[in-house]
């Protein structure tokens, strides 16, 4: 009976966890879209010169991490290079699209090459963090 219970719980966990993580990744991506297209006046004023770039770095590092963790768990705690490249490429294309949308569809935000560079730095930091934690944890 214990073996059967373990088997059932394992499969329930496998069914629920990836869907839960997928929902988090999608909702976070939508959150980025919304905050990226809102007028800047709606955000608190920060006097730090590079706060916007630090925000881009942080936001895109988390974006990468949410998607990488989803695929890592979905694929039974494995993540091959092809999937990593697809995640990085998808996040990069997403960042480019957001910048284009800001420049084309808003008159209160601009497309900025330095934002895109900050996005790439964030993706890189997310990748480094993911690989480091994965290596340390021996997963």
N, C-alpha and C positions, 0 to 999 in steps of 0.2 A: 504494500500500500504506500509506503514511504517513497519508493522509486517512482510510482505512478504520480504521486503528488508533486515530486520534484520535477518530473517531465512536464506536467501541466503548467506548473509555475514558471518553468524556464521558457516555455513557448508563449505564455501570456506576456512575460517580460519582453521577449523578442518582438511580439506584435505591438506592444504599447510604447516601448522606449523610442524606437526609431520614429514613430508617428509624432510623439511628443517633441522630440528634438527637431523634427522637420517643421512642426508648427512654430517652434521658437525661432528657427532660422528664417522662415518666411516672414513671421511677424517683425523680426528685427530688420529684415530687408525693407519691408514696407515702412517701418518707423524711420529708417534712414531717408527713404524717398520723401516722406512727408516733411521731415525737418529740413531737408535740403531744398525744398521748394517753397517753404514758408518765408515771408519777409523777415529780414534780419532784425528789424525793429522789435519783433516778437520775442527775441532772445535777450537774456540779461546782458548788460554791458560789462565787458571785461577789459581792463587796462593793459593786460599783457600783450605785447606785440605779436607773438607767434601763437596765441591761444587758438586761432582758427586752424592753423596747421597741426597743432597738437591734437585738436579735436578730430581732424581728418585722419591722422595717424591712428588714434585710439579707436575711432569708429570702424575703420577698415581692418584693423587687427582683429577686433571682435567679430566683424563680419566673416573674415576668413575662419576664425576659430569655431564659430557656430556651425558653419557648413562642413568644416573638416571633421568636427566631432560627430556630427550627424552621419556622414559617410563612413567614418571609422567604426562606429558602433553598428551601423546598418550592415557593414561588410564583415561582421564577426571579428572586430578588433584588428582589422587589416586596412591598410590604405596604400595602394600601389601608386607608382609614379604617374601613371596615366590619369588616375582620379585626382591626384594632387594638381597636375597641370590643368585639368578641367576646372577645378575649384578656383585656382589662381586666375585662369583666363576668364572664367565667369565673373569673378569679383572685379577684375580689371575692366572688363567690358561694361559691367554695371556702373562702375565709377565714371567711366567715360560718358555713358548715356546720361547719368545725373548731371554732369558738367554741361553737356550739350543742352539738356532740358532747361537748366538754369539760364543759359545764355539766350536760348531761343524763345522760351515761353514765359519768362519773367522779365519785368523791367526793373526789379529791385535786387536781383542777383546777377552775377556775371560768371561766365565760364572762365576758369583760371587754371593755367598750366601748372602753377605751383601747388594748387589743390590736388591735381592729378599726381604730381610727384609725391606729395604727402600721402596720398592713397596708396601708392606703390610701396612707400616706406612702411606704411601700416600693414599691408599685405605681407611684406617680407618679415616684419617683426612677428606677425601672427604665425607665419610658417616656422620661423626659428623657435618660437615658444612651443608650438605644437610638437615639433620634432624633438626638442630638448626634453619636454615632459614625457613624451613617448619613450625616449631612450632611457631616461632615468628610471621610469617605472617598469622597464623591461616588458612592455606590452607589444 
